Amino acid sequence: MNNKKKNEGQTDFSYYGLYLLDYLRTNRFEQANDESFIRERADRAAETYERARLEGYPAASAQELAMKTLTEGLRYSKYAILREVVENEFADDVPEAKRESFTRKLLPLVGNVFSIYDLSDDNFALSPDYDLLYTELTGAVVLYIEEYGV
C-alpha cells in the first residue's frame, strides 16, 4: 500500500513530467515535491518540442531543446555538488557504503555555504565561483570529520 500511495499523483505526469520528477529526486532538488512546478516545466518542455518540430527541427534536436527547457536552472543541486566533494576528496575517509547517508546528514549543516552562490546558472561549473564553493565545502567536510568523524 505504501508504494501505491508513493506513486499516487505521479501516474498522470507526462513523459517530461516523469523525467523531471526522477531528475529532481535523484539529485535531491527541493522542487521534487512541488507538483505544480513539475507540471509547469513539463508543459513548457512539450511546447518547446512541438514548436521546434513545427519550425522544421529534426526530432532529436527538438528533444534536446525541450530537455534544455525542462532542466533550465536545475543543473546543479546542492546534494550533487556535496556528494561530488565527498566522493572526490574523501574517498579514503568515507567508505562508499556510507557516502549516501553521510552526504544527506551533512547537507543541512552546510546550507549556508551554498547561500552565496547562484546554482541556477547553467554555466556555474565553468565559473570561478564553482571552485570557491568546492573549496569551501571541502573545508566544511574536513572540519566536520575532525570534530564528529564519519
C-alpha positions as CSV (number, residue, x, y, z in Angstrom):
1,M,0.0,0.0,0.0
2,N,2.9,2.4,0.7
3,N,4.1,2.0,-2.9
4,K,0.7,2.8,-4.2
5,K,0.5,5.9,-2.0
6,K,4.0,6.9,-3.0
7,N,3.1,6.7,-6.7
8,E,-0.3,8.4,-6.4
9,G,-0.5,11.6,-8.4
10,Q,2.5,10.7,-10.4
11,T,0.9,8.4,-12.9
12,D,-0.7,11.3,-14.8
13,F,2.5,13.1,-15.4
14,S,3.6,13.4,-19.0
15,Y,6.9,11.9,-20.2
16,Y,8.6,15.2,-19.4
17,G,6.9,15.4,-16.0
18,L,8.1,11.9,-15.1
19,Y,11.6,12.6,-16.4
20,L,11.8,15.8,-14.4
21,L,10.4,14.1,-11.3
22,D,13.1,11.4,-11.5
23,Y,15.8,14.0,-12.1
24,L,14.7,16.1,-9.2
25,R,14.5,13.2,-6.8
26,T,17.8,11.7,-8.0
27,N,19.7,14.9,-7.4
28,R,17.7,15.8,-4.3
29,F,16.4,19.2,-5.5
30,E,13.9,20.9,-3.2
31,Q,11.3,21.1,-6.0
32,A,10.9,17.3,-6.1
33,N,7.7,17.5,-4.1
34,D,6.3,20.6,-6.0
35,E,3.8,19.1,-8.4
36,S,2.8,22.4,-9.9
37,F,6.5,23.2,-10.6
38,I,6.9,19.9,-12.3
39,R,3.7,20.2,-14.4
40,E,4.6,23.8,-15.5
41,R,8.1,22.8,-16.6
42,A,6.8,19.7,-18.3
43,D,4.2,21.7,-20.2
44,R,6.9,24.2,-21.3
45,A,9.2,21.4,-22.5
46,A,6.4,19.8,-24.5
47,E,5.5,23.2,-26.1
48,T,9.2,23.7,-26.9
49,Y,9.4,20.3,-28.6
50,E,6.2,21.0,-30.6
51,R,7.3,24.5,-31.7
52,A,10.7,23.2,-32.7
53,R,9.2,20.4,-34.8
54,L,6.8,22.9,-36.5
55,E,9.8,25.0,-37.3
56,G,11.4,22.1,-39.0
57,Y,13.9,20.8,-36.4
58,P,14.6,17.1,-36.6
59,A,13.1,15.1,-33.7
60,A,16.5,14.7,-31.9
61,S,17.2,18.5,-32.0
62,A,13.7,19.3,-30.8
63,Q,14.1,16.9,-28.0
64,E,17.4,18.5,-27.0
65,L,15.7,21.9,-26.9
66,A,12.8,20.5,-24.8
67,M,15.2,18.9,-22.3
68,K,17.1,22.2,-22.0
69,T,13.8,24.0,-21.2
70,L,12.9,21.2,-18.8
71,T,16.1,21.4,-16.7
72,E,17.0,25.1,-17.1
73,G,18.3,26.4,-13.9
74,L,18.4,22.9,-12.4
75,R,21.7,21.8,-13.4
76,Y,23.4,21.9,-10.1
77,S,21.8,20.5,-6.9
78,K,23.4,21.2,-3.5
79,Y,23.2,17.4,-2.8
80,A,25.0,16.5,-6.1
81,I,27.8,19.1,-5.5
82,L,28.3,18.0,-1.9
83,R,28.3,14.3,-3.0
84,E,30.9,15.1,-5.6
85,V,33.1,16.7,-3.0
86,V,32.7,13.7,-0.6
87,E,33.4,11.2,-3.4
88,N,36.4,13.1,-4.9
89,E,38.1,14.4,-1.8
90,F,37.1,12.0,1.0
91,A,37.1,8.6,-0.7
92,D,39.6,7.3,1.8
93,D,37.8,8.8,4.8
94,V,34.1,8.0,3.9
95,P,33.5,4.4,2.8
96,E,31.4,4.1,-0.3
97,A,28.6,2.3,1.6
98,K,28.3,5.3,3.9
99,R,28.6,8.2,1.4
100,E,24.9,8.5,0.7
101,S,24.0,8.8,4.4
102,F,27.0,10.9,5.2
103,T,26.1,13.4,2.4
104,R,22.5,13.5,3.5
105,K,23.5,14.1,7.1
106,L,25.9,16.8,6.2
107,L,23.8,18.7,3.6
108,P,21.6,20.7,6.1
109,L,24.7,21.7,8.0
110,V,26.5,23.3,5.0
111,G,23.4,25.0,3.6
112,N,24.8,28.5,4.5
113,V,27.9,27.8,2.3
114,F,25.6,27.4,-0.7
115,S,23.6,30.6,0.0
116,I,26.1,33.0,-1.6
117,Y,26.3,31.1,-4.9
118,D,23.9,31.1,-7.8
119,L,23.4,27.4,-8.6
120,S,20.7,28.2,-11.1
121,D,23.3,29.5,-13.6
122,D,23.7,26.7,-16.1
123,N,27.3,27.6,-16.6
124,F,28.1,27.7,-12.8
125,A,30.6,24.8,-13.1
126,L,32.7,26.9,-15.5
127,S,32.9,29.9,-13.2
128,P,35.5,30.7,-10.6
129,D,32.6,30.6,-8.1
130,Y,32.3,26.9,-8.5
131,D,35.9,26.4,-7.5
132,L,35.4,28.6,-4.5
133,L,32.2,26.7,-3.5
134,Y,34.0,23.4,-3.9
135,T,36.9,24.6,-1.7
136,E,34.6,25.9,1.0
137,L,32.6,22.6,1.0
138,T,35.9,20.6,1.2
139,G,36.9,22.7,4.2
140,A,33.5,22.2,5.9
141,V,33.7,18.5,5.4
142,V,37.2,18.4,6.9
143,L,36.0,20.3,9.9
144,Y,33.0,18.1,10.3
145,I,35.1,14.9,10.1
146,E,37.7,16.2,12.5
147,E,35.0,17.0,15.1
148,Y,32.4,14.3,14.6
149,G,34.0,11.6,12.4
150,V,32.2,9.8,9.7
